[in-house]
Amino acid sequence: MRFPQLRWRTTIVLLCLILVLGMTSQLIVRANSPQSTAGAIMPPIPYPDPTDIGIGGGEANKLPIDQIVTYKALPEYHQSPSLDKFVADGTLPPVEQRLPKEPQVYLTSGMKDGIGVYGDLWRGFSACPTAGYNDMAGTTMGWFGIESYTSRYGALVKTGPLFRADQDIEPIPEIAKSWEWSADGKELTMHLIEGAKWSDGVAFNADDVMFTWEGYILDDNVAAPRHQDAWSWDGKPATLEKVDDYTIKFTFPVSKPLDAFYLMNEDNFHAMPAHQLKQLHPKWSTATPAPSYKDFADALAPDNLPLVTLGPWAITEYKTDELMIMRRNPYYWKVDEAGNQLPYLDEVQYRKGPSGIGRDLCTIAGDCDHMNLENPSTFVEAMTKAQSPDASYNVTWGPETLGYYIAFNFSMDVGIEDPVRDTAVRTLFNDLRFRQALSYATDRDGIAQSIMKGPFLRGWAGGLYPGSPDFDKTSVVYYPYDVASANELLDEIGLKDTDGDGVREWTDGPMKGKPVVIQLLASQDAKETQSVAEAAVNQWGTIGLKINMKIIDSQTNTDVKNAGTWDMSADRGAQAFTLPFTNVTALAPNTAKSFQWHLEGDKPRELQPFEQQLVDIVDQYKSTYDAAGRKELMFKYNNIFTQNVYDLGVFVGRYGLGVNKRFKNIPDGTPVFMYTWVEDAILLDTLWAPKDQQLPENRPDTIPVYTPTT
């Protein structure tokens, strides 16, 4: 439903008034906070209901997938006028020769505003450095949609737009245009698009998919999003084989595994160009000396352009930490129902900056076209400006799925750099009493109110978000803010301030007499993780723990998490805690490599009893198709998770989506972060702007130009 404008304006005014009257940099300690008696530990309290803040977005028009996309040959095809001169001079073949035998067709029935017109550009913003373009090897392209608009349109299937579908098991087809299961459900045969080409004109086929499977997913030396252990059921791995140039076949150890499609989606398995990268892979390279795996991860350097892609745009220019430009891919393999080759937009531009808040401020100022409101410190400004008659953007809001938490490194043998110190710290993390002490010492609502006054943010225990369809508040074990309980638990563990300097020391073991000093990571581009970390430094300091905060960029974060060389990390939560079936490998340590809180090293890790319970629940969940059965399993999961403080939830709120008003075909109810991030949900290749509202492009009438060495 859409909320009345009057109620929206009243809400904004009240929020702004509360903010002006009450905003303070001091963390709040509430006078009515429950307090334990001497020597007693406060019991958990019921998790409170949210306050209705009276804002929201439109509801999605849910359709069968075959009313959104199909694959078929059309009588004729058309291209952007910007490509006409390149066909005329022979640089490009005619458009019908650049398209697949049966291109993917976006149907008008699935478009909010219908068939568009060519031209214009999308103005984005990224706060992550671009380390390179071999993203399936763990190299960060820059996030903030950069990966989405270029590489991820080469996934086997697409799940981001499923918020618009009338079911959530079958994905939207992508480079796999159709599939069928064997009678026993253990074989999945997938048919790939035939005749599609990479952006450099080289043919795409099953060899690219097999290279991605064998060179990334099956090779544990490559930092792929998922490895073979994620592709395993009942301890047995799936296999993939090439049937012919346009057919592949998966074989599973169980019948129709629920989560298989979410392992082959845009987040986890997009095809990489074998003709460009296979010769650079240590397994196949004939070079002397052979490249290392680090060489392979770095093979596509930031200046190695244009990018070879199956996506709608190819990166053509990059100026370090300043600007990135993408131009339309002339070989893009999708069209609309009238035969117009997509995308409608000719160009994508990215500004670069040091913080994700820069994207919000850029959009608010009218210089960028999109923001994911995920840093609450900019919410009031964004909402207030959106009500101005001259605002260039609209804002819509989703459910409570924006969660910030603190993660612990539970691994006892991965990433150990100082054997004595690191082992002692991780032993603390594996002690429930220590995690409970940190929970009792965290004034969740105080932190939330220090960031944004009013009912927009509230405390959160961790685990499933309150906005998840599977969430039940009675499953939550919620430890109240009570410093006395925290101190009691730390004393019980044997952490005491023996020298009177305000910092506790270990009183036995190899670290006896040494102060308890723990590092806490925060993200450079996710600003509110820094707010959470700063609050933890202050609040946990009052119970005698010295917390050292360290801010790192996105690529460094990826590297240290994969290596296991970290203590604690303030993070923004992933979509698995909204829709668990979208990424079951993020729920529990069912895999050796994918679950970063408890990585497995050279020898089998020792799971805590509650971890094994979570693993068992997730294994059962993976093969449960019944919605009621899945909800019951998630109730048990969330109860065990929050009781054991598997991560320490801090606060939860709502994501806001801000998009420039000139763009058409943005579906109602588009979520910022549900099946995947909005950049993979919004179908940017279908967006368009009326001619009289289009902006000038940076590089008009140009295309990616490749050389044999690209």
N, C-alpha and C positions, 0 to 999 in steps of 0.2 A: 504494500500500500504506500501511497505518498502522503506525507504528513502535511497538514495545513500550514500555509506560509506564516500565519499569525503565530502559531505555536512554535514554529522554528525560530522566528525572530525573538519571541519572548524567551526561549531557551538560551539563545545567544546572548541577549542582554543580561540575563541572570548569571550566566557563566562568566561573562566579562566583569560584572559587578563583583561577584565573589572573588574573581582573580585580583581585581584592583584592590579590594579591601583587605584581602587576606594573604596574598602571595608573600612568601618569605623564603629566604635561603636556609632557614633553620629547620631541621627535621622535627616534626611534632611528636611530643610524648603526651599521650592523652591522659587526662587526670582520672578518667574512669576506666583505664586499662586494668584488667584483672591482675591481681598480685597474689603470688603464692605465699604461704606461711613458711616460717623458717624451717629448713630441712625437708620441705615437701616439694614435689614436682607438680606443676599445674596440669590437669588433664586436658585433652583436646576439647575444643568447643565446636558447636554446630557452625558450618560454613554459612554465612549470611546470604540473603537474596540480594540481587542487584537493585539499584534505584532506577525507575523508569525515567530516562532523561529526555524522552520525547523527540528523538531524531532517528532517522533511518533512510533507507534507499528504496527504490522500486523493487518489485518482485520480478524474478526472471520468468520469461515466457518459455516454459519447458516444452520441447518438441522431440519427436523421434529423430535419431541421428540422420536418417535418410531424408528428412526434410531440411537438414542443414547443409549436408554435403553429399555429393555422389561422384562417380567417375564415368565419363562418357565422352565420345567424340562429338563435336559440334559442327554444324555445316560450314561455319566460317569463324575466323579469329581476327582480333584487332589488337593493336599495341599502342602504347603511349606515343604521342606525336614526337616526343623527345628522341625516339629511336628511329624515326623515319629516315633521317639522313644517313644513318649507319647501315641501313638495309640498302638504300639507294647507291651508296658507294662500294658495296660489297663487303664491308667490315662484318656485318651480321647477315646470316641467312634470313629469309622471310619468317615471320612469326610462327606460321604453321609448322615450319621445319624445326623450330626451336622447342616445340612443346611435345609432351609425351603422346603416345598413340591414343590414350584416353586420359586427358588431364583431370586433376581434381577440380570439380565444379562447385563453387559456393552458390547455393540456391537462393533465389530471391525470397523464398518463404522463410529463410533463416536470417534475413537481414532486416534490421529495424527500420532503416531508411532507404533500402533498395540500392539498385545499381548506381555507382558513383561516376565521378569525372576524374580525369587525370590531372596531375600537377600538385604543387605544394610540398611542404616538408614537415617532418615531425621533429620538434626541438626537445631533446632529452638532456639529462644531466647525470653524471656518474661521479661518485666520490671514491671509487676504488681505482687504484693504478692498473693499467693494462700491462700484465706481465708477458703476454703472448697470446697465441690463438689455438694452441693444442689443448682445448678445454677438457676433452675426455681424458687427458693425462693429468688433470689436476691443475692446469695452468689457468690463472684468472684472466679473462678477457676484459673485465671491468664491471661485470654485473649491471644492475640498474636497467636491465633489458637488453644490454648489448649482445649477450649470448642468445637471448630469445629471438631477436630480430634477424639474426644471421645463421647460426649453426643449428638451432633446435628444430627448425622446420624439416630436418632430415631424420626425425625420429621415426621408428616403426609405427607408433600410434601416438595419438595426442589425447591428453587427459585434461589439460587446462580448461577447455570450454565445456566440460561435463556439467557445470552448474546449470547449463541451458538444456541438458538432455533429460529425458523422462525416466532415466534409470542410471545407475552408477557402476555397473559391472562391466559392460561392454564399452570399450573406449571408442573414440573417434578415429577413423582410419587416417593414415598419413602416407608415408612411403609404402607401407603395406596397405594396399587398397581393399583387400578382402582376405578372409581366412575361413578355415573349417576345421572342426575337431574330428578326430577319429571316433569310432563307436565307443571305445573305452575311455575316451577323454584324455588319453596320455600322449597323443600326438597332435600338434597344432601346425597345420600347413598354411603358410602365408604367401600371398601373391603380391609381388612388388609392382610399382608403377613401371611401365615398359616404354622405353624411349626417352626418359628424362635425361637431362644433362646437368653436370656441374656448371657453375657460373663461368668456367673457362672453356666451356663447350665440349668437354670430355664426357663420354657416356657414363651414366650411373648404372650399376647392376648389382647382383647378389655378391659379387666379389668385395664390394665396399662394405657390405654388412658382415661378411665373414671375416674380413680384416679387422673390423671393429670388435667383433666377438673374440677372436683369437689373440689380437694384439693388445687389447685393453682389458676386457672383462676376464679372460682366462689367464692373463699375465699379472700376477700379484706384484710384480716390480713396477707396474704402472699405476699411478694413483687415480684409477677410474672411480666414478661415483659408486659402482657396485661391482663386486667380484663374484666368482663362481659360488662362494659360500652363501651369498644372497640368493643365488639361483639353485638352491638345494631345498629339498623337502624330505623329511624323515631321514636326514643324513645322507641323502643321495642327490647328486647334481643333475641338472638338466643338460641336454646336449643340443647342439644346433648343427645342421648340415645343409649344404647347398644341393638342391634338387636340379635346378637349371639356372640360367642367367637371371630369371625373374621369379624364382620360387625357392623358398627356404622352408625347413621343417624343424620345429622344436620337438624334443621328446622329453617328457616329464616322468618322474618316478611315481607321481600320484595323479589322480584324475582331475582335470580342469582346476589347477591351483588358483585360488581367488586372486592372489596378488601378482600373478605373472605379468598381466598387462601393465601394471604399474612399475615393473622393472624394465620395460621396453619403451617407456614414454620419453617425453622431451627432456625430463630431468636426468634420466639415467642411461639412455641408450640411443644416441643419435649417430647416424652413419658418418664416418670420417673418410675423406678421399684417399683411397688406396693408391691411386696413381701418383699422388704427391707425397704421402707419408710412409708408405710401406718400405721404401728404400732407405728411410731414415730410422727405422725401428731396429734395435739391436738384434732381434731375432731373424731378420731377413736382410739386413744391410750387407753389402759386399765391399764396403769401404774399408780401407786400412789406414789407421787403426779403426776398429769397429766403434760406433758411437756408444756412449753410455746411456743409461736410462735417463739421467739428468739431461744429457744432450737431446734425447728424444722429446722430453717434456718441454724443452726450450726451443725445439726445432723451428717453430713458427714465431719468430721474434716480432715485437710490435711494429717494426718497420718493414716486415716481410709482407708487402701488400701489392696488389689487392688480395683479399681473402678469397680462397676457393670455397664455395658454399653451395648448398641447395636452398638456402633461405631467400627471402624476397629482396634483401639488400646485401651488397658486399661492401666490406670496409675498404675504402680506397685511400684515405688519408688519416694519419694520426700524428698529432703534435703533442709530445709527452706532457701529460698533466694539464693540457690546455683544451684541445679540440680533437674530435673524431668526426669524420664524414663518411657516410655510407651512401652509395648510389644504387639505383635499382639493378637487380640481376636480370639481364636480358633473357636468360634461359629459365626463369622461374616457371614452375610447372603447374600453376593453378590459374584458373580463369573464373569469371562470373558467368551467369547463365546466358548472357548475350555474346559470350566468346571474347570478352575483353581480358587480355592477359593482366594478371595482378602483379604487383600491388598497384593501387591507384596513386599513392604518394611516390614521387620521384626520388625523394632524398630523406635521409635521417641524419640529423646533426646532434652531436653530443658535446656539451661543455663538460669540463672536468673541474672538480673542486675538492677540498680536503674533508668535507663532512656532508652526510646525507641531508642535513638541514638545508644545505645550499639548494637542493632541488626544490624544497618547499618554498623557500624565499624567492627563487627564480620564477616559479610558477605564480606565486602571489603577485610578483611584480609584472607578470605578463610576458616574460622573456623565455619561459619554457612552457611546454604544452601538457605536462603531466606530473603529478606527484602522488606517491603512496604515503598518506599521512600515517606514519608509524613512529614518529618522534613526538610524543605528546606536548613537548615544550612549544611546538608551533601550532597546536590545534586551535587555540582561541584566535590567533591572528588570521589563520586560514579561514575559519568559520566567519569571523567578522567581515573580512574583506569580501567573501563570497556573497554577502548580502548587499553589497554596494551595487547600484544600478550599472556601473561601468566595469564591474568585475568581468575578467576574461574567461573565467572558469566556473564550473559547478562542482560541488562536493556532495558525495553520498556516503553513507555509513553502513557498515555491516554489523554482525553480531560480535560478542565478546570473544575474539580469537587473537587479540594482540597481547601476548604474554612475554614478560621479561623474567628471567630466572638466573640462578647461579648454578653452574655444573661443577661436579667434582671428578677428578681423575682417580678411578678406582684401581687401575692396573698396577700390579706389584712387580712387573718385570719388563714393561715396555716404556722406553723413554727415560729410564733411570740414568741420570748423569752423575749425581752424588749419591752413591749407594746408601750411606748412613742417613743423610738428611732426607732424601727423597723417599726412602722406604719408611722412615718414621712419619712423614707427613701423610703418605698414602695409607698407612696403618690407621691414622686418625680418621681419614675419610671413610674407611671401611668399618669404623666403629659407629653404630647407630647413635650412641649417646652424644658423640661429637656433632653429628649432623642435626640432631634434635636441639642441641645447645645453640647452634647457629640459628636454627629456626626460631627458638624462643627469644633470641637476642635481636631479631629482625623486626623492626616496627614497620610492617608492610604498608599499613594505611598511612602512616606518617610519611613514608617515602613517596607514596602515590600522591598525597596532598601537597608535598613540597614541590612536585613536578607540575601538578595542575590541580588547583583548588576545585572543590565541588564533587559531584557524583560520577564524573566521567571515567575515573580510574579507581580501582579498589584492590585490596589485598588479594593474593592468590596463593594457593598451596603448592602449585606445580601440577604436573600430570595433565589430564585432559582440560581443555579450555571450557569455561562455562558456556560458550557459544557452540560447542560441539553437539551434534545430534545425539551422540552417545553419552553425554554428560548427565550425571545424576548427583545432585549436591549431597545426598546422604551417603555417597561413596567416599566423600572427602574426609580425611583425618586432618584437622586443622589445629595446629599448635598455636596458642595465643602468644602475644608479645608479653614476655615476663622475664626480665633480666635475672631475677633471683633463681628461677628454674635453670637458666643457662649456667649461672655460676655454680649451682649445685652439681650439675652434670659434669662440668669441667673439673671441679674438685674431685669428683668420684673417679674420673679417668686418671687423675694423678698429675694434672696440669695446674701448677700453682706458681704464684709470684713469690719466689723464694728470696729475691734480693731487694724487693720493695720498689722497683723501678716502674711498676704499672704494667709490665709484660709478664705473662706466665712463662714458666720454664717446664721442660720435662723433668720429672723427679726420679725417673729410673730409666734403664735401658741405655743404648749407645749414645743417645742424645741428652743424657742426664745433665742438668745444669744449663743447657742451651735454651735460648728464648724460642718461643713458638712464632716463627715468621713464615708467612704463606704468601705466595704471589697470586694476584687476581688479575686476569686479562680483561680488557675491554676493547671494543671495536672502534676504530677511527671513523668508520662511515656510519655506524649505528649509534648516534649521539646518546640516546637514552641508556645504552649499556654503560656509558661513562657515569651517568647520574646514579645508576644502581651501584656501580663499583665504589664510587665516592661515598655513598651512604653506608655501604658495608664496611669500608675503612673506618668510618667514624663510629658506627654502632658497635661493631665487633671489637673496636679498640676499648670500649667501656667494659668489656668482660675480659680484658687482658690479652687479646690476640693482636699481633702486629701484622697488618695486611698491607702488602706493597702492590699498588695498582700500576699496571703497565698497559699503555694504549698501543695497539698494533694494527697494521693495515690488513686488508682482506687476504692477500696472498700469504703473508706471514702467518695469519691465523690458520689458513688451510695447511700450511707446512707444519706448524707446531702440533696441530691436532692430529695430523696423520703420523707424525713422529712420536706422539705421546709425551712430548717434553713440556708439560704444563701442569699447574696445580689446580687452580680454579679458574672459571671463565664466566663472566657476565654476558649473557646471550639473549637474543630475541628468539622466541620459540618457532619451531618448524610446523608445517601443515599437518604432519602426522598426528598431532595432538588435537586437531580438529576432525580430520577424517582418517582414522588409523589405517584403513586398508590401502591408502595411497602410498604408504611407505612403512611397512611393518619392520624394516630393518632399523628404524629409528626408535623403536619402542623398547627393545630389550637386547641383551648381548647374544642374539641368535647367530650372529656371524662373527668371524674373527676380525674383520677389517672395517666393517661399515659403522659399528657402534662405537663412537669415539670416546665415550665415558669409560669404557672397559675393553680396551684392545687386547687381543691375544698375541703373545710373542712366539718364540720358538718352541715353547712347551705349552701344553694345555693350561689355560687359566683356571683358577679356583673361584667359582661363583659362590656368592653368599646365598644362603637358603632362600631369601626373598627374591634374589635375582633368578634363581632356578625356577621359582614359582612363576615369575613374569615370562621367562622363556617358554615354559610349558603352556601358559595361557596364549601367548602369541602364536606358538606352533598350532594350537587348536584353532585359534581365530583364523589363521591363513586358509583353512579348508572349510570354514563355516559360511554357508551362503545365506542362511536364514537370518533376517535382520534382527529379530528378537533374540536369537542365540548370540549374535555378535554383541548386542547391547548388554546382555547379561555377562558375557566374558569381559567387556570393557568396564563394567561395574566392579568386578573382582580385581581387574588390573589396576584401576585407579585407586581403589582402597589400599591395596598392597603398596603401590607406588608412593602415595602420600603418607601413609603410616611410617614408611621407611625413609622419607625425605630423599628419594632417589635423585631428584634435583630439588633445589630450594626455590620454589616459586616466590616472586616478589610482588608484582602487581599485574593486573590484566585490564585491558580496555578494548577499544574498537579501532579497527583500521578505517581510514577515510580515503576515498578515491577522488582526486581532483583532476579534471580533464578540461582542456580548452573547449569553449562552447562552439567553436566553428566546426568541430569534427562531427561527422555523421556515422551511423552504424555502430555506436557503442551500446551494447544490449543493456536493457534495464536489469538491475540486480547484479551487475558485474562485481564479484568480490575481489578485494585486493589480494587475499591470500587464502585459498581454499584447496582446490585440487593441486594447483601450483600457483606461482605468483601471477598477478594480473597480466604481466607482459606476455605470458603464454596463454592467457585466457581470453584476451580482448580481441584476438584476430585482427591485429593491426594492419594486415595486408588488405583488409576490406574497408578500412576507414578512408573517408574522403571529406573534402571541404568544397563548398560552392566556389565557383570561379571568382566571384567578387570578394571573397574573404581569404583567398590564398595569399601566402607570403612569398617573397622572392627567395629563390634557392641560392645556396652558396656556389654550387658548381653546375649551373644549368646546362642541359644538352651535352652531358658527358656520360661515359659508361666505364666500367672497369676494363682496364687494358692489361692483358697478361703477356708475359714473356715466357720462353721455354724454361727459364730457371725459377719462375715463381713457385 
